[in-house]
């Protein structure tokens, strides 16, 4: 099994600490969260914003210091990011994680795509396009996980920033798949065996 030695060592330390404290690891579940901070990026200095965004926003751009279109992800960069999510999910599986949580909430990058109405091309505009990055990351990561010989769950966290029904003339148009309470965070999971 090809693994990341540092992550594998952290996992083993968690298992050991849990067993020492609780006497068992039967109730232990270890997961990795995959995320991209988007507008909240501070990759080089925790005090300096270096945002990368799904689209330009007249209010948020000022707050998060988005000053040029160069900070907007191109479609090819998004396609590479999807591949990076897939690779990260495989690393999690390789080191023995029980699940991977793809963070799609709280205004981080993947969540931002939900409001990318003005973004052109295949990752903006229509609902289908605005959810494409999540669907592709989730579907391909799930397919990779199904190659595992043990159960492996792939979850995603989703939140809606406000109640979209207030803006929708016909709430039924949202379809049966959407819950009717939008102010809560809810989770779904896919598992394979």
N, CA and C of each residue as an Amber inpcrd file, in Angstrom:
protein
   579
   0.8400000  -1.1780000   0.0000000   0.0000000   0.0000000   0.0000000
   0.8890000   1.2470000   0.0000000   0.7160000   2.1220000  -0.9640000
   1.4800000   3.3560000  -1.0300000   0.8220000   4.3600000  -0.0830000
   1.5840000   4.8920000   0.8660000   1.0100000   5.8110000   1.8330000
   1.8560000   7.0490000   1.9950000   1.2730000   8.0240000   2.6520000
   1.9800000   9.2130000   3.0630000   2.4560000   8.9430000   4.4870000
   3.7680000   8.7750000   4.7150000   4.2470000   8.3550000   6.0340000
   3.8350000   9.3070000   7.1610000   3.8370000  10.6120000   6.8920000
   3.4580000  11.5730000   7.9330000   2.0110000  11.4230000   8.3610000
   1.1090000  11.3080000   7.3950000  -0.3110000  11.1340000   7.7240000
  -0.5700000   9.7810000   8.3680000   0.1060000   8.7580000   7.8940000
  -0.0550000   7.4320000   8.4900000   0.3970000   7.4550000   9.9450000
   1.4770000   8.1660000  10.2320000   1.9850000   8.2700000  11.5990000
   0.9860000   9.0170000  12.4960000   0.3780000  10.0800000  11.9790000
  -0.6420000  10.8170000  12.7400000  -1.8320000   9.9100000  13.0300000
  -2.2620000   9.1480000  12.0280000  -3.3820000   8.2210000  12.2250000
  -3.0570000   7.2070000  13.3110000  -1.8630000   6.6370000  13.2610000
  -1.4660000   5.6550000  14.2770000  -1.4170000   6.2870000  15.6630000
  -0.9480000   7.5350000  15.7650000  -0.9130000   8.2430000  17.0550000
  -2.3370000   8.4510000  17.5940000  -3.2830000   8.7690000  16.7080000
  -4.6870000   8.9200000  17.1230000  -5.2440000   7.6060000  17.6540000
  -4.9600000   6.5300000  16.9370000  -5.4430000   5.2130000  17.3480000
  -4.8770000   4.8400000  18.7180000  -3.5750000   5.0380000  18.8910000
  -2.9180000   4.7170000  20.1620000  -3.4920000   5.5580000  21.3030000
  -3.6210000   6.8540000  21.0780000  -4.1490000   7.7460000  22.1260000
  -5.5870000   7.3700000  22.4940000  -6.3900000   7.0430000  21.4970000
  -7.7820000   6.6620000  21.7600000  -7.8420000   5.3610000  22.5650000
  -7.0230000   4.4020000  22.1750000  -7.0080000   3.1200000  22.8840000
  -6.5240000   3.2910000  24.3230000  -5.4930000   4.1160000  24.5150000
  -4.9840000   4.3680000  25.8680000  -6.0370000   5.0270000  26.7560000
  -6.8020000   5.9100000  26.1910000  -7.8060000   6.6370000  26.9900000
  -9.0890000   5.8420000  27.1870000  -9.5340000   5.1070000  26.1440000
 -10.8460000   4.4650000  26.1890000 -10.7820000   2.9370000  26.2450000
  -9.5900000   2.3730000  26.0980000  -9.4420000   0.9320000  26.1890000
  -9.8310000   0.1550000  24.9420000 -10.3020000   0.8310000  23.9340000
 -10.7350000   0.1770000  22.6930000 -10.6360000   1.1570000  21.5340000
 -10.6150000   0.6020000  20.3440000 -10.7070000   1.4490000  19.1420000
 -11.9400000   1.0740000  18.3280000 -12.7900000   0.2110000  18.9020000
 -13.9990000  -0.2200000  18.1780000 -14.9260000   0.9350000  17.8450000
 -14.9050000   2.0000000  18.6670000 -15.7960000   3.1400000  18.4560000
 -15.1050000   4.3150000  17.7560000 -13.8740000   4.1110000  17.2980000
 -13.0950000   5.1870000  16.6830000 -13.3210000   5.2410000  15.1760000
 -13.6170000   6.4250000  14.6910000 -13.7630000   6.6610000  13.2530000
 -12.8740000   7.8600000  12.9240000 -12.0040000   7.6960000  11.9540000
 -11.0670000   8.7570000  11.5770000 -11.3780000   9.2080000  10.1520000
 -11.5550000  10.5130000  10.0050000 -11.8370000  11.0660000   8.6880000
 -10.9420000  12.2480000   8.3720000 -10.8410000  12.5370000   7.0940000
 -10.0680000  13.6790000   6.6240000 -11.0230000  14.6380000   5.9400000
 -10.8430000  15.9260000   6.1980000 -11.6760000  16.9230000   5.5390000
 -10.8680000  17.5710000   4.4150000 -11.4700000  17.6060000   3.2310000
 -10.8450000  18.2430000   2.0730000 -11.5440000  19.5710000   1.8440000
 -10.7750000  20.6150000   1.6940000 -11.3660000  21.9330000   1.4950000
 -10.4040000  22.8180000   0.7180000 -10.9340000  23.8780000   0.1800000
 -10.1270000  24.9770000  -0.3440000 -10.7430000  26.2490000   0.2050000
  -9.9400000  27.0950000   0.7840000 -10.4540000  28.2740000   1.4790000
 -11.0260000  29.3440000   0.5620000 -10.6850000  29.3350000  -0.7220000
 -11.2610000  30.3100000  -1.6490000 -10.9370000  31.7420000  -1.2590000
 -11.9710000  32.5290000  -0.9730000 -11.7890000  33.9330000  -0.5830000
 -11.0040000  34.0910000   0.7160000 -10.9510000  33.0480000   1.5200000
 -10.3030000  33.1150000   2.8260000  -8.8380000  32.6490000   2.7980000
  -8.2780000  32.4320000   1.6120000  -6.9150000  31.8830000   1.4840000
  -5.8560000  32.7620000   2.1410000  -5.0290000  32.0920000   2.9230000
  -3.8420000  32.7180000   3.5060000  -2.7190000  31.6750000   3.4590000
  -2.3090000  31.2680000   2.2560000  -1.3630000  30.1450000   2.1520000
   0.0570000  30.4380000   2.6090000   0.4630000  31.6840000   2.5740000
   1.8630000  31.9990000   2.8640000   2.0780000  32.7510000   4.1710000
   1.0480000  33.4110000   4.6600000   1.1580000  34.2180000   5.8780000
  -0.2330000  34.2950000   6.4790000  -0.3880000  33.8690000   7.7260000
  -1.7170000  33.8060000   8.3140000  -2.3680000  35.1770000   8.5030000
  -1.6350000  36.2450000   8.2580000  -2.1980000  37.5830000   8.3720000
  -2.4270000  38.2540000   7.0120000  -2.0960000  37.5430000   5.9060000
  -2.2070000  38.1690000   4.5800000  -3.1420000  37.3540000   3.6870000
  -4.2210000  37.9820000   3.2600000  -5.1840000  37.3350000   2.3690000
  -4.5790000  37.1780000   0.9740000  -4.7720000  35.9970000   0.3840000
  -4.3960000  35.7290000  -1.0020000  -5.5540000  34.9610000  -1.6450000
  -6.7120000  35.6190000  -1.7750000  -7.9120000  34.9080000  -2.2020000
  -7.8670000  34.4030000  -3.6390000  -8.4760000  33.2390000  -3.8360000
  -8.7630000  32.6800000  -5.1620000 -10.2720000  32.4470000  -5.1560000
 -10.9680000  32.9190000  -6.1580000 -12.4270000  32.9450000  -6.1160000
 -13.0660000  32.2880000  -7.3280000 -14.3330000  31.9270000  -7.1570000
 -15.1030000  31.3220000  -8.2410000 -15.5500000  32.3730000  -9.2500000
 -15.7960000  33.5890000  -8.7600000 -16.2890000  34.6700000  -9.6140000
 -16.0850000  35.9960000  -8.9000000 -16.1610000  37.0810000  -9.6450000
 -16.0400000  38.4230000  -9.0610000 -17.3680000  38.8060000  -8.4310000
 -17.2960000  39.4020000  -7.2340000 -18.4790000  39.8260000  -6.4860000
 -18.2500000  41.2580000  -6.0190000 -19.1670000  42.1720000  -6.3330000
 -18.9190000  43.5930000  -6.0580000 -18.7300000  43.9390000  -4.5850000
 -19.3050000  43.2050000  -3.6720000 -19.1580000  43.5020000  -2.2400000
 -18.0470000  42.6560000  -1.6130000 -18.0820000  41.3610000  -1.8550000
 -17.0910000  40.4650000  -1.2500000 -15.6810000  40.7310000  -1.7540000
 -15.5420000  41.1590000  -3.0110000 -14.2090000  41.4440000  -3.5500000
 -13.5060000  42.5260000  -2.7360000 -14.2460000  43.5360000  -2.2920000
 -13.6630000  44.6160000  -1.4910000 -13.2280000  44.0680000  -0.1300000
 -14.1210000  43.3370000   0.5150000 -13.8340000  42.8000000   1.8500000
 -12.6250000  41.8660000   1.8500000 -12.5190000  41.0260000   0.8110000
 -11.4630000  40.0110000   0.7890000 -10.2920000  40.3660000  -0.1280000
 -10.2520000  41.6170000  -0.5740000  -9.1320000  42.1240000  -1.3710000
  -8.9170000  41.3740000  -2.6850000 -10.0170000  41.0920000  -3.3630000
  -9.9300000  40.5400000  -4.7190000  -9.8430000  41.7440000  -5.6470000
  -8.7000000  41.9050000  -6.2980000  -8.4370000  43.1130000  -7.0630000
  -8.3010000  42.8900000  -8.5540000  -8.2750000  41.6000000  -8.9840000
  -8.1140000  41.3620000 -10.4100000  -8.7770000  40.0560000 -10.8220000
  -9.0630000  39.9630000 -12.1070000  -9.6410000  38.7350000 -12.6580000
  -8.6600000  37.5650000 -12.5780000  -7.3770000  37.8550000 -12.3770000
  -6.3830000  36.7850000 -12.2460000  -6.6280000  35.9430000 -10.9910000
  -7.4140000  36.4650000 -10.0480000  -7.7240000  35.7320000  -8.8240000
  -8.9250000  34.7970000  -8.9950000  -9.5750000  34.8630000 -10.1490000
 -10.7090000  33.9920000 -10.4490000 -10.1710000  32.7030000 -11.0680000
 -10.6420000  31.5770000 -10.5610000 -10.2100000  30.2760000 -11.0900000
 -10.6260000  30.1430000 -12.5530000  -9.7060000  29.7030000 -13.3900000
 -10.0630000  29.3780000 -14.7710000 -10.6710000  27.9760000 -14.7850000
 -11.3670000  27.6400000 -15.8610000 -11.9420000  26.2960000 -15.9670000
 -10.8580000  25.2270000 -15.8970000  -9.7130000  25.4760000 -16.5170000
  -8.6540000  24.4600000 -16.4820000  -8.0690000  24.3280000 -15.0740000
  -7.9720000  25.4140000 -14.3340000  -7.5120000  25.3330000 -12.9470000
  -8.5140000  24.5540000 -12.0870000  -9.7980000  24.7480000 -12.3530000
 -10.8330000  24.0140000 -11.6100000 -10.7310000  22.5230000 -11.9180000
 -10.5280000  22.1960000 -13.1670000 -10.3700000  20.7790000 -13.5330000
  -9.1690000  20.1660000 -12.8140000  -8.0850000  20.9250000 -12.6680000
  -6.9240000  20.4400000 -11.9240000  -7.2550000  20.3070000 -10.4410000
  -8.0070000  21.2570000  -9.9010000  -8.4070000  21.1890000  -8.4990000
  -9.2440000  19.9380000  -8.2320000 -10.1460000  19.6080000  -9.1450000
 -10.9460000  18.3800000  -9.0070000 -10.0140000  17.1750000  -8.9380000
  -9.0110000  17.1400000  -9.8020000  -8.0400000  16.0400000  -9.7590000
  -7.2790000  16.0200000  -8.4310000  -6.9910000  17.2070000  -7.8890000
  -6.3070000  17.2880000  -6.5920000  -7.1840000  16.7350000  -5.4700000
  -8.4860000  17.0270000  -5.5180000  -9.4100000  16.4650000  -4.5320000
  -9.4170000  14.9360000  -4.6300000  -9.4250000  14.4390000  -5.8380000
  -9.4430000  12.9880000  -6.0560000  -8.1620000  12.3570000  -5.5040000
  -7.0180000  12.9820000  -5.7960000  -5.7420000  12.4720000  -5.2750000
  -5.7430000  12.4950000  -3.7460000  -6.2710000  13.5700000  -3.1660000
  -6.3070000  13.6790000  -1.7010000  -7.2080000  12.6110000  -1.0950000
  -8.3410000  12.3130000  -1.7410000  -9.2270000  11.2520000  -1.2510000
  -8.5030000   9.9030000  -1.3050000  -7.7300000   9.6840000  -2.3560000
  -6.9590000   8.4350000  -2.4650000  -5.8900000   8.3440000  -1.3720000
  -5.2350000   9.4650000  -1.0690000  -4.2410000   9.4770000   0.0060000
  -4.9220000   9.1260000   1.3280000  -6.0920000   9.7160000   1.5780000
  -6.8260000   9.4140000   2.8150000  -7.1210000   7.9220000   2.9060000
  -7.5800000   7.3490000   1.8210000  -7.8610000   5.9080000   1.8160000
  -6.5830000   5.1120000   2.0470000  -5.5000000   5.5050000   1.3700000
  -4.2270000   4.7870000   1.4990000  -3.7110000   4.7510000   2.9360000
  -3.9210000   5.8290000   3.6900000  -3.4110000   5.8590000   5.0710000
  -4.4180000   5.3060000   6.0730000  -5.5780000   4.8440000   5.5820000
  -6.5190000   4.1590000   6.4620000  -7.6510000   4.9910000   7.0150000
  -7.9540000   6.1320000   6.4210000  -9.0860000   6.9320000   6.8940000
 -10.3880000   6.1680000   6.6740000 -11.3410000   6.3910000   7.5610000
 -12.6510000   5.7570000   7.4380000 -13.5790000   6.5440000   6.5270000
 -13.3310000   7.8480000   6.4080000 -14.1610000   8.6630000   5.5240000
 -13.4100000   9.9180000   5.1140000 -13.9050000  10.5470000   4.0660000
 -13.4180000  11.8440000   3.6160000 -14.6210000  12.7650000   3.5630000
 -14.4740000  13.9520000   4.1210000 -15.5250000  14.9680000   4.1180000
 -15.0810000  16.0680000   3.1620000 -15.8240000  16.2670000   2.0840000
 -15.5220000  17.3410000   1.1370000 -16.2840000  18.5800000   1.6010000
 -15.5590000  19.5760000   2.0800000 -16.1870000  20.7660000   2.6700000
 -16.8010000  21.6340000   1.5830000 -18.0990000  21.8320000   1.7020000
 -18.8840000  22.5880000   0.7260000 -19.8310000  23.4910000   1.4950000
 -19.2560000  24.3490000   2.3690000 -20.1010000  25.1790000   3.2260000
 -19.3500000  26.4270000   3.6770000 -20.0480000  27.2880000   4.4050000
 -19.4860000  28.4600000   5.0810000 -18.7410000  29.4320000   4.1740000
 -19.0660000  29.4500000   2.8860000 -18.4620000  30.4100000   1.9800000
 -17.1040000  30.0230000   1.4270000 -16.6190000  28.8230000   1.7550000
 -15.3600000  28.3820000   1.1720000 -15.5520000  28.1230000  -0.3270000
 -14.4940000  27.8120000  -1.0260000 -14.5170000  27.8070000  -2.4890000
 -15.6480000  26.9850000  -3.1070000 -15.7650000  25.7150000  -2.7470000
 -16.8010000  24.9010000  -3.3820000 -18.1900000  25.4620000  -3.1180000
 -18.4080000  25.9720000  -1.9190000 -19.6960000  26.5660000  -1.5620000
 -19.9630000  27.8200000  -2.3990000 -18.9180000  28.5810000  -2.6590000
 -19.0590000  29.8160000  -3.4270000 -19.6110000  29.5530000  -4.8340000
 -19.3060000  28.3990000  -5.3850000 -19.8010000  28.1030000  -6.7250000
 -21.3290000  28.0830000  -6.7930000 -21.9930000  27.7960000  -5.6640000
 -23.4650000  27.7930000  -5.6780000 -24.0400000  29.1490000  -6.0710000
 -23.3240000  30.2260000  -5.7890000 -23.8290000  31.5600000  -6.1230000
 -23.1330000  32.1710000  -7.3340000 -22.4530000  31.3630000  -8.1230000
 -21.6990000  31.8700000  -9.2820000 -22.6030000  32.0450000 -10.5070000
 -23.7070000  32.7570000 -10.3320000 -24.6600000  32.9870000 -11.4220000
 -24.0150000  33.7490000 -12.5840000 -23.0970000  34.6540000 -12.2680000
 -22.4960000  35.5030000 -13.3050000 -21.2380000  34.9000000 -13.9150000
 -20.7980000  33.7700000 -13.3880000 -19.6040000  33.1260000 -13.9430000
 -19.9670000  32.4920000 -15.2870000 -19.1920000  32.7280000 -16.3200000
 -19.4710000  32.1020000 -17.6200000 -18.9550000  30.6580000 -17.6880000
 -19.2960000  29.9960000 -18.7390000 -18.7960000  28.6660000 -19.0850000
 -19.3040000  27.5670000 -18.1580000 -18.5750000  26.4710000 -18.0940000
 -19.1290000  25.2410000 -17.5310000 -19.2220000  25.1770000 -16.0160000
 -18.6720000  26.1370000 -15.2640000 -18.7640000  26.1170000 -13.8050000
 -19.5690000  27.2830000 -13.2440000 -20.3960000  27.9090000 -14.0740000
 -21.2150000  29.0150000 -13.5910000 -22.5230000  29.1060000 -14.3440000
 -23.3720000  30.0260000 -13.8910000 -24.6500000  30.2440000 -14.5550000
 -25.7370000  29.3260000 -14.0570000 -26.0250000  28.2670000 -14.7800000
 -27.1270000  27.3590000 -14.4350000 -26.8000000  26.5670000 -13.1660000
 -27.8420000  26.0430000 -12.5220000 -27.6400000  25.2240000 -11.3310000
 -26.7610000  24.0220000 -11.6470000 -26.9840000  23.3980000 -12.7880000
 -26.1640000  22.2540000 -13.1880000 -24.6920000  22.6400000 -13.2520000
 -24.3960000  23.7800000 -13.8620000 -23.0060000  24.2210000 -13.9740000
 -22.4190000  24.6300000 -12.6240000 -23.2240000  25.3040000 -11.7960000
 -22.7260000  25.7700000 -10.4970000 -22.4740000  24.6240000  -9.5270000
 -23.0750000  23.4790000  -9.7350000 -22.8460000  22.3150000  -8.8690000
 -21.8770000  21.3140000  -9.4880000 -21.4090000  21.5950000 -10.6770000
 -20.5330000  20.6520000 -11.4010000 -19.2600000  20.3180000 -10.6230000
 -18.5940000  21.3110000 -10.0400000 -17.3330000  21.0470000  -9.3460000
 -17.5460000  20.0720000  -8.1940000 -18.6210000  20.2360000  -7.4540000
 -18.8900000  19.3200000  -6.3460000 -19.2650000  17.9370000  -6.8660000
 -20.1460000  17.9010000  -7.8550000 -20.5810000  16.6050000  -8.3850000
 -19.4090000  15.8230000  -8.9560000 -18.5340000  16.4860000  -9.6960000
 -17.3970000  15.7910000 -10.2940000 -16.4030000  15.3450000  -9.2230000
 -16.1100000  16.1970000  -8.2610000 -15.1900000  15.8210000  -7.1770000
 -15.7510000  14.6500000  -6.3930000 -17.0210000  14.7210000  -6.0800000
 -17.6660000  13.7060000  -5.2490000 -17.7960000  12.3760000  -5.9950000
 -18.2600000  12.4360000  -7.2240000 -18.4970000  11.2040000  -7.9890000
 -17.2020000  10.4510000  -8.2690000 -16.1830000  11.1480000  -8.7080000
 -14.9410000  10.4710000  -9.0550000 -14.2390000   9.9750000  -7.7950000
 -14.2840000  10.7630000  -6.7030000 -13.6920000  10.3100000  -5.4470000
 -14.4250000   9.0850000  -4.9280000 -15.7420000   9.0630000  -5.0720000
 -16.5300000   7.9020000  -4.6360000 -16.1660000   6.6730000  -5.4590000
 -15.9900000   6.8460000  -6.7650000 -15.5900000   5.7110000  -7.6110000
 -14.2150000   5.1870000  -7.1870000 -13.3050000   6.0970000  -6.8610000
 -11.9800000   5.6710000  -6.4090000 -12.0960000   4.9110000  -5.0880000
 -12.9880000   5.3780000  -4.2160000 -13.1620000   4.7230000  -2.9130000
 -13.7580000   3.3320000  -3.0600000 -14.5870000   3.1090000  -4.0640000
 -15.2100000   1.7970000  -4.2160000 -14.2010000   0.7270000  -4.5960000
 -13.0140000   1.1260000  -5.0000000 -11.9680000   0.1510000  -5.3070000
 -11.3460000  -0.4090000  -4.0300000 -11.6750000   0.2140000  -2.8950000
 -11.1190000  -0.2530000  -1.6280000 -11.7740000  -1.5610000  -1.2290000
 -11.0690000  -2.3550000  -0.4350000 -11.5980000  -3.6400000   0.0070000
 -12.3720000  -3.5080000   1.3040000 -12.2660000  -2.3700000   1.9790000
 -12.9950000  -2.1660000   3.2290000 -13.9760000  -1.0110000   3.0530000
 -14.9680000  -0.9110000   3.9470000 -15.9280000   0.1960000   3.8280000
 -15.2090000   1.5440000   3.8800000 -15.6690000   2.4750000   3.0950000
 -15.0730000   3.8040000   3.0330000 -16.2040000   4.7660000   2.7270000
 -16.4450000   5.7190000   3.5880000 -17.5310000   6.6770000   3.3780000
 -16.9690000   7.9620000   2.8020000 -17.7210000   8.5850000   1.9400000
 -17.3710000   9.8780000   1.3770000 -18.5400000  10.7950000   1.6690000
 -18.3120000  11.8200000   2.4540000 -19.3900000  12.7070000   2.8810000
 -19.1350000  14.1060000   2.3480000 -20.1750000  14.9100000   2.3450000
 -19.9710000  16.3270000   2.0530000 -20.8460000  17.1480000   2.9830000
 -20.2960000  18.2760000   3.4220000 -21.0190000  19.2020000   4.2820000
 -21.5590000  20.3120000   3.3990000 -22.8270000  20.5900000   3.5330000
 -23.4340000  21.6530000   2.7400000 -24.2060000  22.5730000   3.6610000
 -24.1090000  23.8630000   3.4300000 -24.9820000  24.8040000   4.1150000
 -25.4390000  25.8360000   3.0950000 -26.6110000  26.3640000   3.3160000
 -27.1110000  27.4510000   2.4990000 -26.9620000  28.7260000   3.3230000
 -26.4330000  29.8050000   2.7600000 -26.2020000  31.0150000   3.5330000
 -27.4910000  31.7160000   3.9550000 -28.5590000  31.4980000   3.2470000
 -29.8330000  32.0970000   3.6080000 -30.9370000  31.2370000   3.0190000
 -32.1500000  31.5970000   3.2830000 -33.2850000  30.8100000   2.8270000
 -33.5900000  31.1360000   1.3650000 -33.2280000  30.2600000   0.4090000
 -33.4490000  30.5630000  -1.0010000 -34.9200000  30.5580000  -1.3890000
 -35.7770000  29.9800000  -0.5510000 -37.2040000  29.9630000  -0.8890000
 -37.7480000  31.3780000  -0.9370000 -37.2190000  32.2720000  -0.1150000
 -37.6880000  33.6560000  -0.1240000 -37.4610000  34.3160000  -1.4700000
 -36.4480000  33.8590000  -2.1880000 -36.1280000  34.4520000  -3.4890000
 -36.7500000  33.6780000  -4.6460000 -37.4160000  32.6100000  -4.3460000
 -37.9390000  31.7370000  -5.3880000 -39.4480000  31.8970000  -5.4880000
 -39.9440000  32.2760000  -6.6450000 -41.3750000  32.4460000  -6.8110000
 -42.1240000  31.1300000  -6.7090000 -41.4830000  30.0510000  -7.1010000
 -42.1170000  28.7440000  -7.0660000 -41.2120000  27.7640000  -6.3220000
 -41.4000000  27.6600000  -4.9770000 -40.5190000  26.7790000  -4.2040000
 -40.5100000  25.3400000  -4.7010000 -41.5830000  24.8790000  -5.2970000
 -41.6300000  23.4970000  -5.7890000 -40.5970000  23.2700000  -6.8870000
 -40.1490000  24.3520000  -7.5380000 -39.1790000  24.1980000  -8.6170000
 -37.8190000  23.7300000  -8.1060000 -37.6090000  23.8040000  -6.7770000
 -36.3500000  23.3190000  -6.2250000 -36.2720000  21.8080000  -6.2570000
 -37.4260000  21.1470000  -6.3600000 -37.4440000  19.6930000  -6.4690000
 -37.5040000  19.0000000  -5.1250000 -37.7830000  17.7170000  -5.1720000
 -37.9500000  16.9160000  -3.9700000 -36.6460000  16.7170000  -3.2100000
 -35.5110000  16.7970000  -3.8770000 -34.2420000  16.4800000  -3.2400000
 -33.8060000  17.5240000  -2.2220000 -34.3660000  18.7270000  -2.2750000
 -33.9340000  19.7790000  -1.3640000 -34.7880000  19.7980000  -0.1110000
 -34.1430000  19.8430000   1.0700000 -34.9170000  19.9400000   2.3040000
 -35.6030000  21.2960000   2.3730000 -36.6640000  21.3830000   3.1190000
 -37.4120000  22.6270000   3.2180000 -36.8960000  23.5330000   4.3250000
 -35.9100000  23.1140000   5.1090000 -35.3000000  23.9630000   6.1240000
 -33.8860000  24.2450000   5.6530000 -33.6220000  25.4960000   5.2980000
 -32.3560000  25.8280000   4.6620000 -31.3440000  26.4710000   5.5870000
 -31.7410000  26.8650000   6.7930000 -30.8090000  27.5710000   7.6580000
 -29.9360000  26.6260000   8.4720000 -30.1110000  25.3210000   8.3290000
 -29.2950000  24.3630000   9.0680000 -28.2430000  23.7580000   8.1540000
 -27.2010000  23.2690000   8.7530000 -26.2020000  22.5220000   8.0140000
 -26.6540000  21.0770000   8.0210000 -26.6170000  20.4120000   6.9030000
 -26.9880000  19.0200000   6.8670000 -25.9130000  18.2360000   6.1550000
 -25.8810000  16.9430000   6.4030000 -24.8250000  16.1000000   5.8630000
 -25.4590000  14.9440000   5.1080000 -24.7760000  14.5380000   4.0560000
 -25.1510000  13.3080000   3.3740000 -23.8810000  12.5100000   3.2150000
 -24.0410000  11.2470000   3.0170000 -22.8460000  10.4040000   2.8620000
 -23.1030000   9.3100000   1.8500000 -22.0510000   8.8840000   1.2160000
 -22.0810000   7.7160000   0.3470000 -21.0810000   6.7500000   0.9340000
 -21.4280000   5.5030000   0.9680000 -20.4840000   4.5200000   1.4950000
 -20.3610000   3.3840000   0.4970000 -19.2380000   2.7400000   0.5170000
 -19.0400000   1.5900000  -0.3530000 -18.5300000   0.4480000   0.4740000
 -18.8170000  -0.7550000   0.0400000 -18.2770000  -1.9380000   0.7110000
 -17.7910000  -2.9020000  -0.3340000
